[in-house]
Amino acid sequence: MMHSLIIFLGLGLLAISGTLLGSSLGIKAANTCTPLAVVGDDGTQGTTVKKTVTPPGASIAFRTNWNTDFAVDNGVSFNRYISTIVPSDGGKYTIKVNLKYSDDTADKVYDNTVSLAAGKPLHITATPRANQTPYQVNVYVGELNAVGKTYVLSASGCR
């Protein structure tokens, strides 16, 4: 009886270990992501950008820094895009993510005002249109609720 119990427990642990190993391998294989370059970068930022949200301008000529674009390499197809925001300051942030296409259209994939804790990343996943590849991922972090707050932003294309 004791011998059967040991074999039963051993097989159970083996099955659990195999399931966990298979799951971790599946997740690892499914998460092949490539960082996307910041558009308009002068070579100092690369694939991440650190910003402090500026107030809206007093005139039409003054632009805010609420939008950041990331370039998708031409000819590279991804099945999803992940934007990651890591706030230095906690509080409410208005965040929008758009996938921009070469036919001058865009898909709004995220538009929310959320409370973020300092240092805790927010990952936003966007799925492109079937058989189309966006040329940019646009991430908007702004509005009056976020003025003065600092964050680090990145985006990746994943297969």
N, C-alpha and C positions, 0 to 999 in steps of 0.2 A: 504494500500500500504506500509506504513512504517513498519507495523507488519510483512509483507511478506519479506521485505528487511532484517529485523533483523534476522528472521528465516533462510533465505538464507545465510547470512553472518555467522551466528552461525554454520550452518551445514558445510559450507566451512572450517571454522577454525577447527571444529571437525575432518573433513576428513584429513586435513593437519596434525593435531596433531597425529592422528592415524597412518598415513603413516610414519611420523618421528619416532614415538615410535616403530613401527614395524621394521623399518630399523635399529634403534639403537639396538634393541634387537637381530635382526638377525646378525648384525656385532659382537656384544658381544658374542653370542653363537658360531660364526664361528671362533673366535680368542682364542681358548684354546691352549696356547703355553707353552712349558716346556723348560726352559733353559738347554743347553747342556754343559757338563763339558769340560774344556780345557784338551787335552791329554798331559800327561807328567807334569801336574801341581804338584808342591810339596806341595799342600794343602793351599797355600797362595792366590791363585787367584780364584779358584772355577769355575765360569761360565763366567767370564770376564777376559780379559788380557789387560794390558796397555803396549804398545811397542813404542820404538823410532826406526825408520828404520835405520839399519846399512849399511855402504857401503859394496860393494862386496869385498871378500877377495883377497889378492894378490896371494894366493896359493889354490890349490884344497882342501887342508885339512881344510881351514877356511870356515865355513858355515855362510850364512846370516840368519837373523831372519825374513825372508820375509814370511814364511809359518806358519800357526797356524791351528792345527787340533782340532776339537770338536767331542767328542764321542757320538754316538747314542746308547742308551741303547738297549741291545740285546732283541729281542722280542717285542719291541715297534714300532708300525707303525705310521708314520705321513704322511699327504697328502701334506705337504710342509715344507720347512725349510727357516728360515729368518736369514740372517746374518746382523748385524748392526755395522757400523763403525762410530764412533764419533771422528772426528779429533780435536786435540788441536791446530794444526797449519793449516791454510788455504793453499791452493795451489793444484797442480796437484798430483794425486795418481794413480798408476797403480794397479788395483784390479782384482783378478780372484777368482772365487768360483767354487769348484768342489765337486761333491758327489762321494765318494769312496765306491766301492762295494767289497764284500768278494771274488769275482772271479778275483780280481786284475785288474778290469777295473774302469774307472771313467767317469763321465759325466761332461764336462765343461759347466757350466750354465751361467757364466758371465765372460767377459774378456774385460775390458775397461780402458782407461785412462780418468779420470774425474777430474774436478775442484771442490774441496770441500771447503766450508766456515767453519772456526773454530767454533766448538760447534754445527754445524748443522748435524744431523745424516743422513747417507745414509743407506737405508734398501734394501737388495737384496733378492728377493724371488726365491727359487729353488724348482722345482717339481721333485720328484723321478720317476724312471721307474715304469711302471705298474707292480704290484705284486712283487716288490723287495724293500728291505729296505737297504739304505746305512748304513755302519757301522761308517762312519766319514763324517763330513763336513769340507772341507779344504778351508781356506781363505788365499789368497796370497795378501800381500800389500808390494810393493817393487819397484824396479828399481831406477835408478839414480835420477829421478825427485822427489822422495819421501825421499831421504837420509836426515836424521836429523829431519824429521817430526815425531811428536808423535800423537798417536791415541789410543782409547779404542775400543776393539772388543768383540762382543758376538755373539752367535748363538742360535737359538731356533728351536725346532720341534713343528709343529702346526697341530691341527686337526680341 
